[in-house]
Amino acid sequence: MLVRIELKDVEIGMFVHAFEGSWFDHPFWRRYFRVETQEQLDRIRNSDIDGIIIDDERGRGPADGREPDAPAQMQRAARAPASGRGQGKAKPVRTAAVFSPPHSPADEASRRRTGYVGECRRAKRTIDRTCAAVVDMFDDARLGRAIGVRRMVRLAGTIGASIERDSKALINLVRLKEKDEYTYLHSVAVCALMINFARHLELDPQQVEDLGVAGLLHDIGKVAVSDQILNKPGGLSKDEMRSVRSHPVAGYRLLASSPGAPALALELCLRHHEKVDGTGYPGGLKGDELSLAARMGAICDVYDAVTSNRPYKRAWTPCEALTAMKQWEGHFDPVLLDRFADSLGIYAVGTLVRLSTGELGIVVGSTGEADEDVVVRAFFDCAMLAEIEPVDRAIAPSAEHPRIVGRDSPSFWRFDDWETLRARLLAPPEAREAAVGEGRPIGPRGLA
């Protein structure tokens, strides 16, 4: 049975079914979980949510006895306002009062299209709020104060909630940072990327949460590096580079002395500049010596850095960034890099993808206000097994049709000399026309 209780009545062993109140006051990114630690219990009791709904069939029930209330009372309990705090009585709740009615496929498609725009508005408020908290955290660290880890945990939960509603809204927005706010918004961006990446890898919920907190905290060691060096538009001297390379160890020491910092946060702080070939710092670890968190963090950290405007370079588009990162042999775990790209729905230039239109296409770039739309050059009809006149399609993040179904395999379609075909498709229109005029086929071997 679903039961509404007050925050003060929550106990370890209860199964959380839903929180009441604003998502911005929600202390966890996930919807359903069992309260298993004192830390989780404290975070619920200290939050600003209005109430909590538990499932006493999946966990511990309220301590006080109760009798079922009337249906009207049950429905009021499911949507009780904040003024209802302090009543202290546990009330059964109907499931129908908690969930929205089911949508038809058409309703769901419409909801997704409008949901992206609405979530962008909510995400902007989340970004502003979290950035201000990160600024405060850096200021406290400069003054020698302990890091407020609990606050970062709550903010990571808020970011996770936004990503759960629409994974692309906040991540696309946080890339649009100005040069003078990079240090702080970079932490927000890496938090969002780590949460989204971890959820895509289907990691344990607690790991997802801890990796989000780690993203917010990973660059705290930069308080030991002067702003003049961090924002220098030109190359760095050996001494300046030595100062920059000291920040992972400095951050690790700060976090180690701050109560409540997750172990994954310390790991990510220390290891996010390591490389799989052993040429990174501070430890020169390589291959299997690097934890999953370190390998994920290296990808997220660099991706946000190269897609942000910096004093010394313009921002790359997501497509440009992934294309370059895949070429840096030895820098990243290549399997994880592909999984990261899948988590964001981005593809390197030249990637073969299948569209919901039944066509094959090749990624040629990106477009849109934040370069969030993937441009695909469709060139082959899967049903007819025949080439078509190449046409460019811009696929928006919230698009239902056409949309990118996923990457595809050139060998499956038996394309003759895929590298030559890919180069021809990526060439300017006049070059493609010349190739066709010379009778060079683009169809698959034995199928066209």
C-alpha positions as CSV (number, residue, x, y, z in Angstrom):
1,M,0.0,0.0,0.0
2,L,1.2,3.5,-0.8
3,V,1.2,5.7,2.3
4,R,1.9,9.4,2.7
5,I,4.0,10.3,5.8
6,E,5.7,13.4,7.1
7,L,9.5,13.8,6.8
8,K,10.1,13.4,10.5
9,D,8.5,10.0,10.3
10,V,10.8,8.6,7.6
11,E,12.9,5.7,8.9
12,I,15.7,3.5,7.6
13,G,14.2,0.5,5.8
14,M,11.3,2.4,4.2
15,F,10.8,2.1,0.4
16,V,10.4,5.6,-1.2
17,H,7.8,5.6,-3.9
18,A,7.5,9.4,-4.6
19,F,8.4,12.8,-3.2
20,E,5.9,15.7,-2.9
21,G,6.8,19.2,-3.8
22,S,9.1,20.8,-6.4
23,W,11.8,18.8,-8.2
24,F,14.2,21.7,-7.2
25,D,13.9,20.6,-3.6
26,H,14.1,16.9,-4.4
27,P,17.2,15.5,-2.6
28,F,17.8,12.5,-4.9
29,W,17.9,12.1,-8.7
30,R,16.0,8.8,-8.7
31,R,12.3,8.1,-8.1
32,Y,12.3,4.8,-6.3
33,F,14.7,3.4,-3.7
34,R,15.0,2.0,-0.2
35,V,16.3,4.2,2.6
36,E,19.4,2.2,3.7
37,T,21.8,4.7,5.4
38,Q,21.7,7.4,8.0
39,E,23.1,9.8,5.3
40,Q,20.1,9.2,3.1
41,L,17.7,9.6,6.0
42,D,19.3,12.9,7.0
43,R,19.1,14.3,3.5
44,I,15.4,13.4,3.3
45,R,14.6,15.0,6.7
46,N,16.7,18.1,6.0
47,S,15.2,18.7,2.5
48,D,12.5,21.2,1.5
49,I,10.1,18.7,0.0
50,D,6.5,18.8,1.3
51,G,6.1,15.1,2.2
52,I,7.0,11.6,1.1
53,I,5.0,8.6,-0.2
54,I,6.3,5.1,0.8
55,D,5.3,1.6,-0.3
56,D,4.9,-0.4,2.9
57,E,4.7,-3.7,0.8
58,R,8.3,-3.2,-0.4
59,G,9.8,-1.9,2.8
60,R,9.1,-0.9,6.4
61,G,5.8,0.8,7.2
62,P,4.9,3.7,9.5
63,A,5.4,3.0,13.2
64,D,1.9,4.1,14.2
65,G,-1.2,2.1,13.5
66,R,-3.7,3.4,11.0
67,E,-7.0,2.7,9.5
68,P,-7.8,3.2,5.8
69,D,-9.3,6.6,5.2
70,A,-12.1,7.5,2.8
71,P,-11.2,7.7,-0.9
72,A,-11.4,11.5,-0.9
73,Q,-9.0,11.7,1.9
74,M,-6.6,9.3,0.1
75,Q,-6.6,11.5,-3.0
76,R,-6.0,14.7,-0.9
77,A,-3.1,12.9,0.8
78,A,-1.4,12.3,-2.5
79,R,-1.4,16.0,-3.4
80,A,-1.2,17.5,0.1
81,P,0.2,21.1,0.1
82,A,3.1,22.2,2.2
83,S,0.7,23.7,4.8
84,G,-0.2,20.1,5.6
85,R,3.1,19.5,7.4
86,G,2.9,18.7,11.0
87,Q,-0.4,16.7,10.9
88,G,1.7,13.7,11.7
89,K,-0.7,11.0,10.5
90,A,0.2,8.4,7.9
91,K,-2.4,8.2,5.2
92,P,-2.9,5.5,2.5
93,V,-2.6,6.8,-1.0
94,R,-4.1,5.5,-4.2
95,T,-1.6,4.8,-7.0
96,A,-3.9,6.7,-9.4
97,A,-3.5,9.8,-7.3
98,V,0.3,9.7,-7.8
99,F,0.7,8.9,-11.5
100,S,-0.7,10.8,-14.5
101,P,-3.1,8.9,-16.8
102,P,-1.6,6.9,-19.6
103,H,-0.9,8.8,-22.9
104,S,-1.6,7.6,-26.4
105,P,1.4,7.4,-28.8
106,A,0.4,10.7,-30.3
107,D,0.0,12.4,-26.9
108,E,3.4,11.1,-25.9
109,A,5.1,12.4,-29.0
110,S,3.5,15.8,-28.5
111,R,4.6,15.8,-24.8
112,R,8.2,15.1,-25.7
113,R,8.3,17.9,-28.3
114,T,6.9,20.5,-25.8
115,G,8.8,18.9,-22.9
116,Y,12.2,19.8,-24.3
117,V,11.4,23.5,-24.5
118,G,9.9,23.5,-21.1
119,E,12.8,21.6,-19.6
120,C,15.2,24.1,-21.1
121,R,13.5,26.8,-19.1
122,R,13.7,24.7,-15.9
123,A,17.3,23.7,-16.7
124,K,18.4,27.3,-17.0
125,R,17.2,28.0,-13.4
126,T,19.0,24.8,-12.3
127,I,22.2,25.9,-14.0
128,D,22.1,29.4,-12.5
129,R,21.4,28.1,-9.0
130,T,24.1,25.4,-9.2
131,C,26.7,27.8,-10.6
132,A,26.2,30.2,-7.8
133,A,26.7,27.4,-5.3
134,V,29.9,26.3,-7.1
135,V,31.2,29.9,-6.9
136,D,30.5,29.9,-3.1
137,M,32.3,26.5,-2.8
138,F,35.4,27.8,-4.6
139,D,35.4,31.0,-2.4
140,D,35.1,28.9,0.8
141,A,38.0,26.7,-0.4
142,R,40.2,29.8,-1.1
143,L,39.5,31.0,2.5
144,G,40.5,27.6,3.9
145,R,37.0,26.4,4.8
146,A,35.9,22.8,4.5
147,I,34.0,22.0,1.3
148,G,30.2,21.9,1.8
149,V,29.7,18.4,0.4
150,R,26.1,18.1,1.5
151,R,25.1,21.1,-0.5
152,M,26.8,19.6,-3.6
153,V,25.0,16.3,-3.1
154,R,21.6,18.1,-3.2
155,L,22.6,20.1,-6.3
156,A,23.8,17.0,-8.1
157,G,20.4,15.5,-7.3
158,T,18.6,18.5,-8.9
159,I,20.8,18.2,-12.0
160,G,20.0,14.5,-12.1
161,A,16.3,15.1,-11.9
162,S,16.5,17.5,-14.9
163,I,18.5,14.8,-16.9
164,E,15.9,12.2,-16.0
165,R,13.1,14.4,-17.4
166,D,15.1,15.3,-20.6
167,S,18.7,14.3,-20.9
168,K,19.6,16.8,-23.6
169,A,18.1,20.1,-22.3
170,L,20.5,20.9,-19.5
171,I,23.6,19.4,-21.2
172,N,23.0,21.5,-24.4
173,L,22.4,24.7,-22.4
174,V,25.4,24.4,-20.1
175,R,27.7,24.3,-23.1
176,L,26.8,27.9,-23.8
177,K,29.1,29.4,-21.2
178,E,31.0,32.6,-21.4
179,K,34.8,32.6,-21.0
180,D,34.8,34.4,-17.7
181,E,32.4,31.8,-16.1
182,Y,34.1,28.7,-17.5
183,T,35.7,27.5,-14.3
184,Y,32.4,27.3,-12.4
185,L,30.1,26.2,-15.2
186,H,32.6,23.6,-16.2
187,S,32.0,21.8,-12.9
188,V,28.2,22.0,-13.5
189,A,28.6,20.6,-17.0
190,V,30.9,17.7,-16.0
191,C,28.4,16.8,-13.2
192,A,25.6,16.6,-15.8
193,L,27.7,14.7,-18.3
194,M,28.8,12.2,-15.6
195,I,25.2,11.6,-14.4
196,N,24.0,11.1,-18.0
197,F,26.9,8.8,-18.9
198,A,26.5,6.7,-15.7
199,R,22.8,6.3,-16.2
200,H,23.5,5.2,-19.8
201,L,25.9,2.6,-18.5
202,E,23.2,1.5,-16.1
203,L,25.4,1.8,-13.1
204,D,24.0,1.4,-9.5
205,P,21.9,4.5,-8.5
206,Q,24.3,5.3,-5.6
207,Q,27.2,5.3,-8.1
208,V,25.3,7.6,-10.4
209,E,24.7,10.0,-7.6
210,D,28.3,9.9,-6.3
211,L,29.6,10.4,-9.9
212,G,27.4,13.5,-10.2
213,V,28.8,14.9,-7.0
214,A,32.3,14.0,-8.2
215,G,31.7,16.1,-11.3
216,L,30.8,19.1,-9.2
217,L,33.9,18.7,-7.1
218,H,36.5,17.4,-9.6
219,D,38.2,20.8,-10.3
220,I,38.2,22.2,-6.8
221,G,42.0,22.0,-6.8
222,K,42.1,24.9,-9.2
223,V,41.8,27.2,-6.2
224,A,45.5,26.6,-5.9
225,V,46.2,28.0,-9.4
226,S,46.1,31.8,-10.1
227,D,43.3,33.2,-12.3
228,Q,46.0,34.8,-14.5
229,I,47.3,31.3,-15.4
230,L,43.9,29.7,-15.8
231,N,42.7,32.5,-18.1
232,K,46.0,33.1,-19.9
233,P,45.2,33.4,-23.7
234,G,48.7,32.3,-24.8
235,G,50.9,29.3,-24.1
236,L,52.0,28.5,-20.6
237,S,55.6,28.5,-19.3
238,K,57.1,25.4,-17.7
239,D,56.4,26.9,-14.2
240,E,52.9,27.8,-15.2
241,M,52.2,24.3,-16.6
242,R,53.7,22.8,-13.4
243,S,51.2,24.9,-11.4
244,V,48.2,23.8,-13.5
245,R,49.3,20.2,-13.2
246,S,49.3,20.5,-9.4
247,H,45.5,21.0,-9.2
248,P,44.4,17.3,-9.1
249,V,46.6,16.6,-6.0
250,A,45.6,19.9,-4.4
251,G,41.9,19.1,-4.9
252,Y,42.3,15.6,-3.6
253,R,43.8,17.0,-0.4
254,L,41.0,19.5,0.0
255,L,38.3,16.8,-0.4
256,A,40.1,14.3,1.8
257,S,39.8,16.9,4.7
258,S,36.1,17.6,3.9
259,P,33.6,15.4,5.7
260,G,31.2,13.4,3.6
261,A,33.0,13.5,0.3
262,P,32.2,10.3,-1.7
263,A,35.2,8.0,-2.4
264,L,34.4,8.4,-6.2
265,A,34.8,12.2,-5.8
266,L,38.3,11.8,-4.5
267,E,39.1,9.3,-7.2
268,L,37.8,11.6,-10.0
269,C,39.4,14.7,-8.6
270,L,42.8,13.0,-8.5
271,R,42.6,11.0,-11.8
272,H,40.6,13.0,-14.4
273,H,43.8,14.0,-16.3
274,E,45.2,10.5,-16.6
275,K,45.3,8.9,-20.1
276,V,44.9,5.2,-21.0
277,D,48.4,5.2,-22.6
278,G,50.0,6.3,-19.4
279,T,51.0,9.8,-20.5
280,G,48.6,11.7,-18.2
281,Y,49.1,13.1,-14.8
282,P,49.6,13.1,-11.8
283,G,50.3,9.3,-11.6
284,G,51.0,8.3,-15.2
285,L,48.5,5.4,-14.7
286,K,47.5,3.4,-17.8
287,G,45.0,0.8,-19.1
288,D,43.4,-1.3,-16.3
289,E,45.2,0.7,-13.7
290,L,42.6,3.4,-14.3
291,S,39.2,3.0,-12.6
292,L,36.0,3.3,-14.5
293,A,35.4,6.7,-12.8
294,A,38.7,8.0,-14.0
295,R,38.2,6.9,-17.6
296,M,34.7,8.4,-17.6
297,G,35.9,11.6,-16.0
298,A,38.6,12.1,-18.6
299,I,36.1,11.9,-21.4
300,C,33.6,14.2,-19.8
301,D,36.2,16.7,-18.7
302,V,37.8,17.1,-22.1
303,Y,34.5,17.0,-24.0
304,D,33.2,20.0,-22.0
305,A,36.5,21.8,-22.3
306,V,36.7,21.6,-26.1
307,T,33.0,22.5,-26.6
308,S,33.3,25.7,-24.5
309,N,34.6,29.1,-25.4
310,R,38.1,29.6,-23.9
311,P,40.4,32.6,-23.8
312,Y,42.7,30.8,-26.3
313,K,40.2,29.0,-28.6
314,R,36.7,29.0,-29.9
315,A,34.3,26.3,-28.9
316,W,34.0,23.2,-31.1
317,T,30.6,21.8,-31.9
318,P,29.7,18.4,-30.3
319,C,30.2,16.7,-33.6
320,E,33.6,18.4,-34.1
321,A,34.6,17.5,-30.5
322,L,33.8,13.8,-30.9
323,T,35.5,13.6,-34.3
324,A,38.7,15.0,-32.8
325,M,38.6,13.0,-29.6
326,K,38.3,9.7,-31.6
327,Q,41.5,10.6,-33.4
328,W,43.5,11.1,-30.2
329,E,44.9,7.6,-29.9
330,G,45.9,6.6,-26.4
331,H,44.0,9.4,-24.7
332,F,40.6,7.8,-24.0
333,D,39.2,4.3,-23.6
334,P,37.8,3.9,-27.1
335,V,34.9,1.6,-26.1
336,L,33.8,4.1,-23.4
337,L,34.1,7.0,-25.8
338,D,31.6,5.3,-28.1
339,R,29.3,4.7,-25.2
340,F,29.6,8.4,-24.2
341,A,28.7,9.5,-27.7
342,D,25.7,7.2,-27.6
343,S,24.6,8.7,-24.3
344,L,24.5,12.2,-25.8
345,G,23.2,11.2,-29.2
346,I,26.2,12.7,-30.9
347,Y,28.3,11.1,-33.7
348,A,31.6,11.8,-35.3
349,V,31.8,13.1,-38.8
350,G,31.7,10.2,-41.2
351,T,29.7,7.8,-38.9
352,L,27.2,5.6,-40.8
353,V,23.7,5.9,-39.2
354,R,20.3,4.5,-39.9
355,L,17.3,6.9,-39.9
356,S,13.7,6.3,-38.9
357,T,12.9,7.1,-42.6
358,G,14.4,3.7,-43.6
359,E,17.5,5.4,-45.0
360,L,21.2,5.1,-44.3
361,G,23.1,8.3,-43.9
362,I,26.5,9.7,-43.0
363,V,27.0,12.3,-40.3
364,V,28.4,15.5,-41.9
365,G,28.2,18.0,-39.0
366,S,25.8,19.8,-36.8
367,T,23.6,22.9,-36.8
368,G,21.1,24.8,-34.6
369,E,21.5,27.6,-32.1
370,A,23.6,25.5,-29.8
371,D,24.8,23.1,-32.6
372,E,22.5,20.5,-31.0
373,D,21.0,19.3,-34.3
374,V,22.9,16.5,-36.1
375,V,23.2,16.9,-39.9
376,V,22.9,13.5,-41.7
377,R,23.4,13.1,-45.4
378,A,21.0,10.4,-46.4
379,F,22.2,8.4,-49.5
380,F,20.7,4.9,-49.4
381,D,17.2,3.4,-49.2
382,C,17.3,0.3,-47.0
383,A,14.0,-1.1,-48.3
384,M,14.9,-0.7,-52.0
385,L,18.6,-1.6,-51.4
386,A,19.5,1.2,-53.7
387,E,21.3,4.5,-53.7
388,I,19.3,7.8,-53.6
389,E,20.2,11.3,-54.4
390,P,22.1,12.5,-51.3
391,V,20.0,14.8,-49.2
392,D,21.0,16.5,-45.9
393,R,18.6,16.2,-42.9
394,A,19.0,18.1,-39.7
395,I,17.9,15.9,-36.8
396,A,16.9,17.9,-33.6
397,P,17.3,16.3,-30.1
398,S,13.6,16.1,-29.6
399,A,12.7,14.9,-33.1
400,E,10.4,11.9,-33.3
401,H,10.6,11.6,-37.1
402,P,12.9,11.6,-38.8
403,R,15.3,10.6,-36.0
404,I,18.6,8.7,-35.8
405,V,17.8,5.1,-34.9
406,G,21.5,4.4,-34.2
407,R,24.9,3.8,-35.8
408,D,25.1,1.1,-38.4
409,S,27.8,-1.3,-39.8
410,P,29.2,-0.7,-43.3
411,S,30.2,-4.4,-43.4
412,F,26.6,-5.5,-42.8
413,W,25.5,-3.6,-45.9
414,R,28.6,-4.9,-47.8
415,F,29.6,-1.5,-49.1
416,D,32.5,-1.8,-51.5
417,D,35.5,0.2,-50.1
418,W,33.7,2.0,-47.4
419,E,36.5,4.5,-46.8
420,T,36.4,5.7,-50.4
421,L,32.6,5.9,-50.3
422,R,32.7,7.9,-47.1
423,A,35.2,10.3,-48.5
424,R,33.1,10.8,-51.6
425,L,29.9,11.4,-49.6
426,L,31.7,14.0,-47.4
427,A,33.1,15.8,-50.4
428,P,31.5,19.0,-51.7
429,P,28.6,18.6,-54.1
430,E,30.6,19.3,-57.2
431,A,33.1,16.6,-56.3
432,R,30.3,14.0,-55.8
433,E,28.8,14.9,-59.2
434,A,32.2,14.4,-60.8
435,A,32.5,11.0,-59.2
436,V,29.0,10.0,-60.4
437,G,29.9,11.2,-63.9
438,E,32.9,9.0,-64.0
439,G,30.6,6.0,-63.2
440,R,32.0,5.2,-59.7
441,P,29.1,3.4,-57.9
442,I,28.2,4.2,-54.3
443,G,25.9,1.2,-53.8
444,P,26.8,-1.9,-51.7
445,R,28.6,-4.8,-53.3
446,G,26.2,-7.3,-54.8
447,L,23.1,-5.4,-53.7
448,A,23.0,-2.1,-55.8
